[in-house]
Amino acid sequence: MSGDKLRRILFKGDSIIWAVFFIICAISWVEVFSATSRQISDSENYWHPIIKHTAFLMGGIFVVWFIQNLKLYQIKKLTNLFYWLGLIGLIWAQFSSSRINGSARWISVFGLFTIQPMEFAKMGLIMVTARILSDYQTEDGTDGGALKEIAKYSILPILIILKENLSTAGLLILAIYMMMYIAKMPWKQLLSLFGIGIATAALGIITIVSLPDSLADKGEFGSKVITWKHRFVDAGNNTPIDPDNYVIDDDQRAHANMAIASSHLFGCGPGNSVQRDNIPHAYSDFIYAIIIEELGLIGGVFIILLYMTFLYRSGKIANKSEDAQSAYIAMGIGLIITLQAMLHMYISVGDFVTGQPLPLMSQGGTSVIINCIYIGMLLCISRHTMKAETKEIKVANETNNQ
């Protein structure tokens, strides 16, 4: 069997998506290995972090290959499965004892490993939104009745996600809103939603900032709200810092900024990061800062281009899709991955701190597998689109030859 034929069998669908996926996985493997030095120093097993990450990446590659070979109707049938898995998982996690840093984001499976139902809920909501937008599609856009249906499915899971992770809820709301915009929902509804969203966010921030710090003693949720308060206050605080009273070791943002400031054009080289040992979650929440420190500004810009290319190709696939639901799934996947990547990058170079991993780049378990399912579905849609285009060209050629 020739190499070209083998490539077509194994790697179906959009070749650029495949290329972006493999490049991200390769960079992830190197940078996670480098960024986990703090984990390694606290562990007796030097190879454990990278072996674990490698296993998830290899498993993710298999997931991509498997999902790309499904039929379109099978992809669509996964919608309810992911939605209900996510919702039930979110509710279950509220009563689970598997809490990390006080957050009910994890479910323990037989005590062997943990999963994040939030990731399934994100996927389920994107796919449900795509189905609803498709069902309410008209010649002039999307019927206004779609909004009520989307709200019916979205409110409960988003509220639960909001309780555990404010930034994730915001990302999900923004992705769904952009999907409705792309689907040409009525302008009045879009403008009303925008106004309500801005007003609600402003009122929420003002309320949180005005709460007393003593609320942190009222339980886990109170402590989380006060953490939000301090992050909002810090983000809006332009008061000069007294260097004599500033403890740099307590500020992971400062170490992330030091990593970026010391990078220059080409960085210090893979594995040579200095600040990775000073950032608690360098391998996840701040991996972009470590990438810039080791690969330089050129490496940082290259990562941005990878995600922007992914979004662009997702849009191309959506534009060529055979049906509306497939198109909206493709666009939703492109949006949720790229928006999360942009937020992570802003956190790494900006002032605001919140836990958002860089998709497919940060160390992870559930998030890596879910992102690979996203990639597999996108490639599946692309494969069917390319097959339809080939069929149309063949029919056109046969017609011209007659």
Helices and strands as residue ranges (DSSP letters): H 3-10, H 15-35, H 37-41, H 48-68, H 72-94, E 107-109, E 113-115, H 117-135, E 137-138, E 141-142, H 146-164, H 166-182, H 187-209, G 213-218, H 220-236, G 243-245, G 248-250, H 252-261, G 275-278, H 287-320, H 324-349, H 366-401
